[in-house]
Amino acid sequence: MSDLKSRFEKAVAESKSLPEKPDNMTLLKIYALYKQASVGDVEGKRPGFTDMVGRAKYDAWNGLKGTTAEAAMQDYIDLIESLK
């Protein structure tokens, strides 16, 4: 697990210096995988319709409900690698 965790942390650092900014859907996927890997399943109420960004983030994260932290970390690593 510690090897996966260190590779995840390295990918998080690399995500901040990608050659070009990913599109919004990819950014949402990065956000959701990060939250699922570091926090777990989404909790709380879905933001109201006036908070479109918060709502999109919530929906993306909620779509990963039930995914293990390890699987989310590996998916995050794979996604960042594909964007380099």
PyMOL Python script that loads the backbone (N, CA, C, O; Angstrom):
from pymol import cmd

cmd.read_pdbstr("""\
ATOM      1  N   MET A   1       0.833  -1.207   0.000  1.00  0.00           N
ATOM      2  CA  MET A   1       0.000   0.000   0.000  1.00  0.00           C
ATOM      3  C   MET A   1       0.870   1.261   0.000  1.00  0.00           C
ATOM      4  O   MET A   1       0.533   2.244  -0.661  1.00  0.00           O
ATOM      5  N   SER A   2       1.988   1.240   0.738  1.00  0.00           N
ATOM      6  CA  SER A   2       2.808   2.449   0.829  1.00  0.00           C
ATOM      7  C   SER A   2       3.404   2.832  -0.528  1.00  0.00           C
ATOM      8  O   SER A   2       3.578   4.015  -0.818  1.00  0.00           O
ATOM      9  N   ASP A   3       3.721   1.821  -1.368  1.00  0.00           N
ATOM     10  CA  ASP A   3       4.224   2.118  -2.705  1.00  0.00           C
ATOM     11  C   ASP A   3       3.147   2.821  -3.533  1.00  0.00           C
ATOM     12  O   ASP A   3       3.424   3.798  -4.228  1.00  0.00           O
ATOM     13  N   LEU A   4       1.924   2.314  -3.450  1.00  0.00           N
ATOM     14  CA  LEU A   4       0.805   2.934  -4.169  1.00  0.00           C
ATOM     15  C   LEU A   4       0.579   4.355  -3.664  1.00  0.00           C
ATOM     16  O   LEU A   4       0.358   5.269  -4.458  1.00  0.00           O
ATOM     17  N   LYS A   5       0.631   4.543  -2.356  1.00  0.00           N
ATOM     18  CA  LYS A   5       0.423   5.859  -1.756  1.00  0.00           C
ATOM     19  C   LYS A   5       1.506   6.837  -2.219  1.00  0.00           C
ATOM     20  O   LYS A   5       1.206   7.990  -2.528  1.00  0.00           O
ATOM     21  N   SER A   6       2.745   6.389  -2.269  1.00  0.00           N
ATOM     22  CA  SER A   6       3.821   7.293  -2.702  1.00  0.00           C
ATOM     23  C   SER A   6       3.687   7.623  -4.188  1.00  0.00           C
ATOM     24  O   SER A   6       3.946   8.755  -4.595  1.00  0.00           O
ATOM     25  N   ARG A   7       3.283   6.639  -5.006  1.00  0.00           N
ATOM     26  CA  ARG A   7       3.071   6.917  -6.430  1.00  0.00           C
ATOM     27  C   ARG A   7       1.882   7.867  -6.618  1.00  0.00           C
ATOM     28  O   ARG A   7       1.893   8.709  -7.516  1.00  0.00           O
ATOM     29  N   PHE A   8       0.863   7.728  -5.773  1.00  0.00           N
ATOM     30  CA  PHE A   8      -0.302   8.619  -5.817  1.00  0.00           C
ATOM     31  C   PHE A   8       0.121  10.047  -5.485  1.00  0.00           C
ATOM     32  O   PHE A   8      -0.253  10.988  -6.185  1.00  0.00           O
ATOM     33  N   GLU A   9       0.900  10.205  -4.419  1.00  0.00           N
ATOM     34  CA  GLU A   9       1.352  11.534  -4.016  1.00  0.00           C
ATOM     35  C   GLU A   9       2.235  12.170  -5.094  1.00  0.00           C
ATOM     36  O   GLU A   9       2.184  13.380  -5.314  1.00  0.00           O
ATOM     37  N   LYS A  10       3.044  11.342  -5.762  1.00  0.00           N
ATOM     38  CA  LYS A  10       3.874  11.841  -6.867  1.00  0.00           C
ATOM     39  C   LYS A  10       2.988  12.307  -8.020  1.00  0.00           C
ATOM     40  O   LYS A  10       3.253  13.342  -8.631  1.00  0.00           O
ATOM     41  N   ALA A  11       1.928  11.539  -8.320  1.00  0.00           N
ATOM     42  CA  ALA A  11       1.000  11.913  -9.397  1.00  0.00           C
ATOM     43  C   ALA A  11       0.261  13.205  -9.051  1.00  0.00           C
ATOM     44  O   ALA A  11       0.010  14.031  -9.929  1.00  0.00           O
ATOM     45  N   VAL A  12      -0.089  13.382  -7.776  1.00  0.00           N
ATOM     46  CA  VAL A  12      -0.752  14.621  -7.345  1.00  0.00           C
ATOM     47  C   VAL A  12       0.170  15.806  -7.612  1.00  0.00           C
ATOM     48  O   VAL A  12      -0.272  16.836  -8.122  1.00  0.00           O
ATOM     49  N   ALA A  13       1.442  15.665  -7.271  1.00  0.00           N
ATOM     50  CA  ALA A  13       2.408  16.744  -7.517  1.00  0.00           C
ATOM     51  C   ALA A  13       2.554  16.995  -9.020  1.00  0.00           C
ATOM     52  O   ALA A  13       2.608  18.144  -9.458  1.00  0.00           O
ATOM     53  N   GLU A  14       2.618  15.924  -9.801  1.00  0.00           N
ATOM     54  CA  GLU A  14       2.763  16.063 -11.255  1.00  0.00           C
ATOM     55  C   GLU A  14       1.526  16.674 -11.898  1.00  0.00           C
ATOM     56  O   GLU A  14       1.625  17.319 -12.942  1.00  0.00           O
ATOM     57  N   SER A  15       0.368  16.479 -11.288  1.00  0.00           N
ATOM     58  CA  SER A  15      -0.875  17.019 -11.861  1.00  0.00           C
ATOM     59  C   SER A  15      -0.863  18.549 -11.895  1.00  0.00           C
ATOM     60  O   SER A  15      -1.586  19.167 -12.676  1.00  0.00           O
ATOM     61  N   LYS A  16      -0.039  19.147 -11.045  1.00  0.00           N
ATOM     62  CA  LYS A  16       0.032  20.606 -10.983  1.00  0.00           C
ATOM     63  C   LYS A  16       0.938  21.189 -12.062  1.00  0.00           C
ATOM     64  O   LYS A  16       0.966  22.404 -12.260  1.00  0.00           O
ATOM     65  N   SER A  17       1.684  20.323 -12.767  1.00  0.00           N
ATOM     66  CA  SER A  17       2.608  20.826 -13.790  1.00  0.00           C
ATOM     67  C   SER A  17       2.454  20.062 -15.106  1.00  0.00           C
ATOM     68  O   SER A  17       3.442  19.719 -15.755  1.00  0.00           O
ATOM     69  N   LEU A  18       1.219  19.804 -15.484  1.00  0.00           N
ATOM     70  CA  LEU A  18       0.960  19.133 -16.763  1.00  0.00           C
ATOM     71  C   LEU A  18       1.309  20.079 -17.908  1.00  0.00           C
ATOM     72  O   LEU A  18       1.219  21.296 -17.750  1.00  0.00           O
ATOM     73  N   PRO A  19       1.711  19.530 -19.069  1.00  0.00           N
ATOM     74  CA  PRO A  19       2.094  20.394 -20.200  1.00  0.00           C
ATOM     75  C   PRO A  19       0.972  21.323 -20.655  1.00  0.00           C
ATOM     76  O   PRO A  19       1.240  22.455 -21.059  1.00  0.00           O
ATOM     77  N   GLU A  20      -0.263  20.871 -20.599  1.00  0.00           N
ATOM     78  CA  GLU A  20      -1.380  21.758 -20.918  1.00  0.00           C
ATOM     79  C   GLU A  20      -2.549  21.462 -19.990  1.00  0.00           C
ATOM     80  O   GLU A  20      -2.702  20.347 -19.491  1.00  0.00           O
ATOM     81  N   LYS A  21      -3.368  22.480 -19.769  1.00  0.00           N
ATOM     82  CA  LYS A  21      -4.503  22.322 -18.858  1.00  0.00           C
ATOM     83  C   LYS A  21      -5.538  21.383 -19.481  1.00  0.00           C
ATOM     84  O   LYS A  21      -5.960  21.586 -20.620  1.00  0.00           O
ATOM     85  N   PRO A  22      -5.947  20.347 -18.724  1.00  0.00           N
ATOM     86  CA  PRO A  22      -6.973  19.421 -19.247  1.00  0.00           C
ATOM     87  C   PRO A  22      -8.327  20.109 -19.407  1.00  0.00           C
ATOM     88  O   PRO A  22      -8.573  21.159 -18.814  1.00  0.00           O
ATOM     89  N   ASP A  23      -9.200  19.508 -20.213  1.00  0.00           N
ATOM     90  CA  ASP A  23     -10.542  20.061 -20.372  1.00  0.00           C
ATOM     91  C   ASP A  23     -11.332  19.868 -19.070  1.00  0.00           C
ATOM     92  O   ASP A  23     -10.908  19.132 -18.179  1.00  0.00           O
ATOM     93  N   ASN A  24     -12.474  20.532 -18.975  1.00  0.00           N
ATOM     94  CA  ASN A  24     -13.256  20.526 -17.740  1.00  0.00           C
ATOM     95  C   ASN A  24     -13.700  19.131 -17.301  1.00  0.00           C
ATOM     96  O   ASN A  24     -13.694  18.831 -16.107  1.00  0.00           O
ATOM     97  N   MET A  25     -14.082  18.278 -18.250  1.00  0.00           N
ATOM     98  CA  MET A  25     -14.515  16.927 -17.878  1.00  0.00           C
ATOM     99  C   MET A  25     -13.355  16.136 -17.274  1.00  0.00           C
ATOM    100  O   MET A  25     -13.545  15.380 -16.321  1.00  0.00           O
ATOM    101  N   THR A  26     -12.165  16.310 -17.824  1.00  0.00           N
ATOM    102  CA  THR A  26     -10.986  15.624 -17.287  1.00  0.00           C
ATOM    103  C   THR A  26     -10.630  16.183 -15.910  1.00  0.00           C
ATOM    104  O   THR A  26     -10.254  15.432 -15.011  1.00  0.00           O
ATOM    105  N   LEU A  27     -10.748  17.501 -15.747  1.00  0.00           N
ATOM    106  CA  LEU A  27     -10.493  18.112 -14.442  1.00  0.00           C
ATOM    107  C   LEU A  27     -11.464  17.572 -13.392  1.00  0.00           C
ATOM    108  O   LEU A  27     -11.072  17.323 -12.252  1.00  0.00           O
ATOM    109  N   LEU A  28     -12.724  17.391 -13.775  1.00  0.00           N
ATOM    110  CA  LEU A  28     -13.704  16.830 -12.842  1.00  0.00           C
ATOM    111  C   LEU A  28     -13.331  15.401 -12.453  1.00  0.00           C
ATOM    112  O   LEU A  28     -13.470  15.005 -11.296  1.00  0.00           O
ATOM    113  N   LYS A  29     -12.858  14.637 -13.427  1.00  0.00           N
ATOM    114  CA  LYS A  29     -12.448  13.247 -13.164  1.00  0.00           C
ATOM    115  C   LYS A  29     -11.251  13.226 -12.214  1.00  0.00           C
ATOM    116  O   LYS A  29     -11.204  12.415 -11.289  1.00  0.00           O
ATOM    117  N   ILE A  30     -10.283  14.119 -12.442  1.00  0.00           N
ATOM    118  CA  ILE A  30      -9.116  14.224 -11.561  1.00  0.00           C
ATOM    119  C   ILE A  30      -9.569  14.557 -10.141  1.00  0.00           C
ATOM    120  O   ILE A  30      -9.128  13.935  -9.175  1.00  0.00           O
ATOM    121  N   TYR A  31     -10.452  15.545 -10.029  1.00  0.00           N
ATOM    122  CA  TYR A  31     -10.974  15.962  -8.726  1.00  0.00           C
ATOM    123  C   TYR A  31     -11.674  14.804  -8.018  1.00  0.00           C
ATOM    124  O   TYR A  31     -11.407  14.525  -6.849  1.00  0.00           O
ATOM    125  N   ALA A  32     -12.569  14.136  -8.740  1.00  0.00           N
ATOM    126  CA  ALA A  32     -13.360  13.061  -8.142  1.00  0.00           C
ATOM    127  C   ALA A  32     -12.469  11.906  -7.696  1.00  0.00           C
ATOM    128  O   ALA A  32     -12.659  11.368  -6.605  1.00  0.00           O
ATOM    129  N   LEU A  33     -11.506  11.520  -8.518  1.00  0.00           N
ATOM    130  CA  LEU A  33     -10.603  10.429  -8.143  1.00  0.00           C
ATOM    131  C   LEU A  33      -9.757  10.810  -6.928  1.00  0.00           C
ATOM    132  O   LEU A  33      -9.524   9.986  -6.044  1.00  0.00           O
ATOM    133  N   TYR A  34      -9.300  12.063  -6.891  1.00  0.00           N
ATOM    134  CA  TYR A  34      -8.517  12.522  -5.750  1.00  0.00           C
ATOM    135  C   TYR A  34      -9.337  12.457  -4.462  1.00  0.00           C
ATOM    136  O   TYR A  34      -8.876  11.939  -3.446  1.00  0.00           O
ATOM    137  N   LYS A  35     -10.549  12.985  -4.518  1.00  0.00           N
ATOM    138  CA  LYS A  35     -11.408  12.995  -3.331  1.00  0.00           C
ATOM    139  C   LYS A  35     -11.753  11.576  -2.888  1.00  0.00           C
ATOM    140  O   LYS A  35     -11.739  11.276  -1.694  1.00  0.00           O
ATOM    141  N   GLN A  36     -12.066  10.697  -3.851  1.00  0.00           N
ATOM    142  CA  GLN A  36     -12.417   9.320  -3.519  1.00  0.00           C
ATOM    143  C   GLN A  36     -11.215   8.610  -2.882  1.00  0.00           C
ATOM    144  O   GLN A  36     -11.378   7.845  -1.932  1.00  0.00           O
ATOM    145  N   ALA A  37     -10.024   8.860  -3.400  1.00  0.00           N
ATOM    146  CA  ALA A  37      -8.815   8.220  -2.879  1.00  0.00           C
ATOM    147  C   ALA A  37      -8.444   8.752  -1.498  1.00  0.00           C
ATOM    148  O   ALA A  37      -7.982   7.993  -0.647  1.00  0.00           O
ATOM    149  N   SER A  38      -8.641  10.045  -1.270  1.00  0.00           N
ATOM    150  CA  SER A  38      -8.176  10.637  -0.021  1.00  0.00           C
ATOM    151  C   SER A  38      -9.248  10.745   1.060  1.00  0.00           C
ATOM    152  O   SER A  38      -8.919  10.745   2.246  1.00  0.00           O
ATOM    153  N   VAL A  39     -10.529  10.838   0.676  1.00  0.00           N
ATOM    154  CA  VAL A  39     -11.605  11.029   1.662  1.00  0.00           C
ATOM    155  C   VAL A  39     -12.547   9.829   1.727  1.00  0.00           C
ATOM    156  O   VAL A  39     -13.018   9.459   2.802  1.00  0.00           O
ATOM    157  N   GLY A  40     -12.816   9.226   0.573  1.00  0.00           N
ATOM    158  CA  GLY A  40     -13.785   8.128   0.521  1.00  0.00           C
ATOM    159  C   GLY A  40     -15.055   8.598  -0.156  1.00  0.00           C
ATOM    160  O   GLY A  40     -15.046   9.578  -0.900  1.00  0.00           O
ATOM    161  N   ASP A  41     -16.150   7.898   0.102  1.00  0.00           N
ATOM    162  CA  ASP A  41     -17.424   8.240  -0.534  1.00  0.00           C
ATOM    163  C   ASP A  41     -17.878   9.648  -0.159  1.00  0.00           C
ATOM    164  O   ASP A  41     -17.633  10.127   0.949  1.00  0.00           O
ATOM    165  N   VAL A  42     -18.543  10.293  -1.110  1.00  0.00           N
ATOM    166  CA  VAL A  42     -19.046  11.645  -0.898  1.00  0.00           C
ATOM    167  C   VAL A  42     -20.096  11.632   0.218  1.00  0.00           C
ATOM    168  O   VAL A  42     -20.871  10.687   0.363  1.00  0.00           O
ATOM    169  N   GLU A  43     -20.092  12.710   0.995  1.00  0.00           N
ATOM    170  CA  GLU A  43     -21.081  12.863   2.063  1.00  0.00           C
ATOM    171  C   GLU A  43     -21.699  14.242   1.948  1.00  0.00           C
ATOM    172  O   GLU A  43     -21.174  15.116   1.258  1.00  0.00           O
ATOM    173  N   GLY A  44     -22.798  14.424   2.618  1.00  0.00           N
ATOM    174  CA  GLY A  44     -23.447  15.728   2.622  1.00  0.00           C
ATOM    175  C   GLY A  44     -24.452  15.866   1.503  1.00  0.00           C
ATOM    176  O   GLY A  44     -24.644  14.963   0.688  1.00  0.00           O
ATOM    177  N   LYS A  45     -25.090  17.026   1.487  1.00  0.00           N
ATOM    178  CA  LYS A  45     -26.130  17.289   0.498  1.00  0.00           C
ATOM    179  C   LYS A  45     -25.527  17.800  -0.803  1.00  0.00           C
ATOM    180  O   LYS A  45     -24.478  18.445  -0.815  1.00  0.00           O
ATOM    181  N   ARG A  46     -26.210  17.500  -1.883  1.00  0.00           N
ATOM    182  CA  ARG A  46     -25.811  18.003  -3.204  1.00  0.00           C
ATOM    183  C   ARG A  46     -26.044  19.512  -3.226  1.00  0.00           C
ATOM    184  O   ARG A  46     -27.104  19.977  -2.806  1.00  0.00           O
ATOM    185  N   PRO A  47     -25.065  20.284  -3.711  1.00  0.00           N
ATOM    186  CA  PRO A  47     -25.247  21.745  -3.778  1.00  0.00           C
ATOM    187  C   PRO A  47     -26.460  22.121  -4.633  1.00  0.00           C
ATOM    188  O   PRO A  47     -26.861  21.376  -5.528  1.00  0.00           O
ATOM    189  N   GLY A  48     -27.029  23.282  -4.341  1.00  0.00           N
ATOM    190  CA  GLY A  48     -28.196  23.766  -5.075  1.00  0.00           C
ATOM    191  C   GLY A  48     -27.866  24.131  -6.514  1.00  0.00           C
ATOM    192  O   GLY A  48     -26.700  24.198  -6.902  1.00  0.00           O
ATOM    193  N   PHE A  49     -28.912  24.364  -7.298  1.00  0.00           N
ATOM    194  CA  PHE A  49     -28.719  24.612  -8.737  1.00  0.00           C
ATOM    195  C   PHE A  49     -27.984  25.912  -9.034  1.00  0.00           C
ATOM    196  O   PHE A  49     -27.510  26.098 -10.155  1.00  0.00           O
ATOM    197  N   THR A  50     -27.874  26.812  -8.072  1.00  0.00           N
ATOM    198  CA  THR A  50     -27.143  28.060  -8.310  1.00  0.00           C
ATOM    199  C   THR A  50     -25.631  27.851  -8.212  1.00  0.00           C
ATOM    200  O   THR A  50     -24.861  28.670  -8.714  1.00  0.00           O
ATOM    201  N   ASP A  51     -25.199  26.765  -7.571  1.00  0.00           N
ATOM    202  CA  ASP A  51     -23.777  26.448  -7.444  1.00  0.00           C
ATOM    203  C   ASP A  51     -23.430  25.375  -8.471  1.00  0.00           C
ATOM    204  O   ASP A  51     -23.290  24.200  -8.131  1.00  0.00           O
ATOM    205  N   MET A  52     -23.293  25.789  -9.728  1.00  0.00           N
ATOM    206  CA  MET A  52     -23.098  24.825 -10.812  1.00  0.00           C
ATOM    207  C   MET A  52     -21.759  24.089 -10.715  1.00  0.00           C
ATOM    208  O   MET A  52     -21.687  22.897 -11.016  1.00  0.00           O
ATOM    209  N   VAL A  53     -20.707  24.783 -10.300  1.00  0.00           N
ATOM    210  CA  VAL A  53     -19.396  24.149 -10.181  1.00  0.00           C
ATOM    211  C   VAL A  53     -19.414  23.131  -9.036  1.00  0.00           C
ATOM    212  O   VAL A  53     -18.962  21.998  -9.201  1.00  0.00           O
ATOM    213  N   GLY A  54     -19.931  23.533  -7.890  1.00  0.00           N
ATOM    214  CA  GLY A  54     -20.026  22.629  -6.746  1.00  0.00           C
ATOM    215  C   GLY A  54     -20.875  21.417  -7.061  1.00  0.00           C
ATOM    216  O   GLY A  54     -20.571  20.301  -6.639  1.00  0.00           O
ATOM    217  N   ARG A  55     -21.933  21.645  -7.802  1.00  0.00           N
ATOM    218  CA  ARG A  55     -22.840  20.560  -8.189  1.00  0.00           C
ATOM    219  C   ARG A  55     -22.138  19.569  -9.126  1.00  0.00           C
ATOM    220  O   ARG A  55     -22.288  18.356  -8.974  1.00  0.00           O
ATOM    221  N   ALA A  56     -21.380  20.084 -10.086  1.00  0.00           N
ATOM    222  CA  ALA A  56     -20.650  19.223 -11.021  1.00  0.00           C
ATOM    223  C   ALA A  56     -19.595  18.407 -10.281  1.00  0.00           C
ATOM    224  O   ALA A  56     -19.425  17.219 -10.554  1.00  0.00           O
ATOM    225  N   LYS A  57     -18.882  19.041  -9.340  1.00  0.00           N
ATOM    226  CA  LYS A  57     -17.881  18.335  -8.545  1.00  0.00           C
ATOM    227  C   LYS A  57     -18.541  17.242  -7.708  1.00  0.00           C
ATOM    228  O   LYS A  57     -18.051  16.114  -7.647  1.00  0.00           O
ATOM    229  N   TYR A  58     -19.647  17.582  -7.069  1.00  0.00           N
ATOM    230  CA  TYR A  58     -20.372  16.607  -6.246  1.00  0.00           C
ATOM    231  C   TYR A  58     -20.814  15.417  -7.088  1.00  0.00           C
ATOM    232  O   TYR A  58     -20.630  14.267  -6.690  1.00  0.00           O
ATOM    233  N   ASP A  59     -21.393  15.692  -8.244  1.00  0.00           N
ATOM    234  CA  ASP A  59     -21.883  14.618  -9.116  1.00  0.00           C
ATOM    235  C   ASP A  59     -20.744  13.715  -9.601  1.00  0.00           C
ATOM    236  O   ASP A  59     -20.896  12.495  -9.653  1.00  0.00           O
ATOM    237  N   ALA A  60     -19.602  14.318  -9.956  1.00  0.00           N
ATOM    238  CA  ALA A  60     -18.458  13.539 -10.420  1.00  0.00           C
ATOM    239  C   ALA A  60     -17.948  12.637  -9.297  1.00  0.00           C
ATOM    240  O   ALA A  60     -17.654  11.462  -9.520  1.00  0.00           O
ATOM    241  N   TRP A  61     -17.845  13.192  -8.096  1.00  0.00           N
ATOM    242  CA  TRP A  61     -17.361  12.430  -6.948  1.00  0.00           C
ATOM    243  C   TRP A  61     -18.368  11.340  -6.587  1.00  0.00           C
ATOM    244  O   TRP A  61     -17.987  10.205  -6.302  1.00  0.00           O
ATOM    245  N   ASN A  62     -19.636  11.685  -6.599  1.00  0.00           N
ATOM    246  CA  ASN A  62     -20.690  10.732  -6.258  1.00  0.00           C
ATOM    247  C   ASN A  62     -20.719   9.556  -7.244  1.00  0.00           C
ATOM    248  O   ASN A  62     -21.117   8.449  -6.881  1.00  0.00           O
ATOM    249  N   GLY A  63     -20.303   9.797  -8.472  1.00  0.00           N
ATOM    250  CA  GLY A  63     -20.258   8.746  -9.477  1.00  0.00           C
ATOM    251  C   GLY A  63     -19.246   7.655  -9.153  1.00  0.00           C
ATOM    252  O   GLY A  63     -19.300   6.565  -9.723  1.00  0.00           O
ATOM    253  N   LEU A  64     -18.327   7.944  -8.244  1.00  0.00           N
ATOM    254  CA  LEU A  64     -17.308   6.963  -7.855  1.00  0.00           C
ATOM    255  C   LEU A  64     -17.659   6.258  -6.542  1.00  0.00           C
ATOM    256  O   LEU A  64     -16.841   5.515  -6.000  1.00  0.00           O
ATOM    257  N   LYS A  65     -18.851   6.484  -6.040  1.00  0.00           N
ATOM    258  CA  LYS A  65     -19.274   5.900  -4.762  1.00  0.00           C
ATOM    259  C   LYS A  65     -19.046   4.388  -4.768  1.00  0.00           C
ATOM    260  O   LYS A  65     -19.421   3.698  -5.716  1.00  0.00           O
ATOM    261  N   GLY A  66     -18.429   3.884  -3.706  1.00  0.00           N
ATOM    262  CA  GLY A  66     -18.168   2.454  -3.591  1.00  0.00           C
ATOM    263  C   GLY A  66     -16.802   2.037  -4.114  1.00  0.00           C
ATOM    264  O   GLY A  66     -16.365   0.911  -3.873  1.00  0.00           O
ATOM    265  N   THR A  67     -16.120   2.934  -4.832  1.00  0.00           N
ATOM    266  CA  THR A  67     -14.770   2.634  -5.331  1.00  0.00           C
ATOM    267  C   THR A  67     -13.804   2.648  -4.149  1.00  0.00           C
ATOM    268  O   THR A  67     -13.855   3.559  -3.322  1.00  0.00           O
ATOM    269  N   THR A  68     -12.930   1.656  -4.060  1.00  0.00           N
ATOM    270  CA  THR A  68     -11.968   1.627  -2.955  1.00  0.00           C
ATOM    271  C   THR A  68     -10.926   2.731  -3.141  1.00  0.00           C
ATOM    272  O   THR A  68     -10.701   3.216  -4.250  1.00  0.00           O
ATOM    273  N   ALA A  69     -10.302   3.111  -2.038  1.00  0.00           N
ATOM    274  CA  ALA A  69      -9.257   4.136  -2.091  1.00  0.00           C
ATOM    275  C   ALA A  69      -8.112   3.677  -2.992  1.00  0.00           C
ATOM    276  O   ALA A  69      -7.556   4.471  -3.750  1.00  0.00           O
ATOM    277  N   GLU A  70      -7.763   2.392  -2.905  1.00  0.00           N
ATOM    278  CA  GLU A  70      -6.664   1.861  -3.706  1.00  0.00           C
ATOM    279  C   GLU A  70      -6.986   1.940  -5.202  1.00  0.00           C
ATOM    280  O   GLU A  70      -6.143   2.344  -6.003  1.00  0.00           O
ATOM    281  N   ALA A  71      -8.202   1.556  -5.569  1.00  0.00           N
ATOM    282  CA  ALA A  71      -8.602   1.610  -6.980  1.00  0.00           C
ATOM    283  C   ALA A  71      -8.622   3.054  -7.480  1.00  0.00           C
ATOM    284  O   ALA A  71      -8.189   3.330  -8.599  1.00  0.00           O
ATOM    285  N   ALA A  72      -9.124   3.976  -6.652  1.00  0.00           N
ATOM    286  CA  ALA A  72      -9.172   5.388  -7.034  1.00  0.00           C
ATOM    287  C   ALA A  72      -7.756   5.947  -7.196  1.00  0.00           C
ATOM    288  O   ALA A  72      -7.491   6.716  -8.120  1.00  0.00           O
ATOM    289  N   MET A  73      -6.853   5.560  -6.299  1.00  0.00           N
ATOM    290  CA  MET A  73      -5.457   6.012  -6.410  1.00  0.00           C
ATOM    291  C   MET A  73      -4.843   5.528  -7.721  1.00  0.00           C
ATOM    292  O   MET A  73      -4.196   6.298  -8.431  1.00  0.00           O
ATOM    293  N   GLN A  74      -5.049   4.250  -8.036  1.00  0.00           N
ATOM    294  CA  GLN A  74      -4.470   3.692  -9.261  1.00  0.00           C
ATOM    295  C   GLN A  74      -5.064   4.374 -10.500  1.00  0.00           C
ATOM    296  O   GLN A  74      -4.336   4.688 -11.441  1.00  0.00           O
ATOM    297  N   ASP A  75      -6.375   4.602 -10.503  1.00  0.00           N
ATOM    298  CA  ASP A  75      -7.018   5.287 -11.626  1.00  0.00           C
ATOM    299  C   ASP A  75      -6.487   6.712 -11.773  1.00  0.00           C
ATOM    300  O   ASP A  75      -6.285   7.191 -12.889  1.00  0.00           O
ATOM    301  N   TYR A  76      -6.259   7.392 -10.636  1.00  0.00           N
ATOM    302  CA  TYR A  76      -5.726   8.742 -10.647  1.00  0.00           C
ATOM    303  C   TYR A  76      -4.327   8.744 -11.266  1.00  0.00           C
ATOM    304  O   TYR A  76      -4.017   9.567 -12.128  1.00  0.00           O
ATOM    305  N   ILE A  77      -3.489   7.807 -10.810  1.00  0.00           N
ATOM    306  CA  ILE A  77      -2.118   7.695 -11.333  1.00  0.00           C
ATOM    307  C   ILE A  77      -2.147   7.467 -12.828  1.00  0.00           C
ATOM    308  O   ILE A  77      -1.425   8.124 -13.577  1.00  0.00           O
ATOM    309  N   ASP A  78      -2.988   6.527 -13.270  1.00  0.00           N
ATOM    310  CA  ASP A  78      -3.095   6.209 -14.702  1.00  0.00           C
ATOM    311  C   ASP A  78      -3.550   7.411 -15.518  1.00  0.00           C
ATOM    312  O   ASP A  78      -3.040   7.656 -16.611  1.00  0.00           O
ATOM    313  N   LEU A  79      -4.517   8.165 -14.981  1.00  0.00           N
ATOM    314  CA  LEU A  79      -5.047   9.333 -15.689  1.00  0.00           C
ATOM    315  C   LEU A  79      -3.974  10.410 -15.837  1.00  0.00           C
ATOM    316  O   LEU A  79      -3.804  10.972 -16.918  1.00  0.00           O
ATOM    317  N   ILE A  80      -3.251  10.698 -14.758  1.00  0.00           N
ATOM    318  CA  ILE A  80      -2.192  11.719 -14.814  1.00  0.00           C
ATOM    319  C   ILE A  80      -1.100  11.290 -15.790  1.00  0.00           C
ATOM    320  O   ILE A  80      -0.596  12.109 -16.558  1.00  0.00           O
ATOM    321  N   GLU A  81      -0.732   9.995 -15.762  1.00  0.00           N
ATOM    322  CA  GLU A  81       0.277   9.485 -16.705  1.00  0.00           C
ATOM    323  C   GLU A  81      -0.164   9.698 -18.146  1.00  0.00           C
ATOM    324  O   GLU A  81       0.648  10.055 -18.999  1.00  0.00           O
ATOM    325  N   SER A  82      -1.444   9.479 -18.420  1.00  0.00           N
ATOM    326  CA  SER A  82      -1.940   9.628 -19.786  1.00  0.00           C
ATOM    327  C   SER A  82      -1.976  11.085 -20.255  1.00  0.00           C
ATOM    328  O   SER A  82      -2.036  11.353 -21.455  1.00  0.00           O
ATOM    329  N   LEU A  83      -1.938  12.019 -19.309  1.00  0.00           N
ATOM    330  CA  LEU A  83      -1.997  13.450 -19.663  1.00  0.00           C
ATOM    331  C   LEU A  83      -0.615  14.063 -19.840  1.00  0.00           C
ATOM    332  O   LEU A  83      -0.498  15.193 -20.314  1.00  0.00           O
ATOM    333  N   LYS A  84       0.420  13.345 -19.470  1.00  0.00           N
ATOM    334  CA  LYS A  84       1.793  13.893 -19.566  1.00  0.00           C
ATOM    335  C   LYS A  84       2.303  13.863 -20.990  1.00  0.00           C
ATOM    336  O   LYS A  84       3.430  14.281 -21.250  1.00  0.00           O
TER     337      LYS A  84
END
""", "prot")
cmd.dss("prot")
cmd.show_as("cartoon", "prot")
cmd.util.cbc("prot")
cmd.orient("prot")
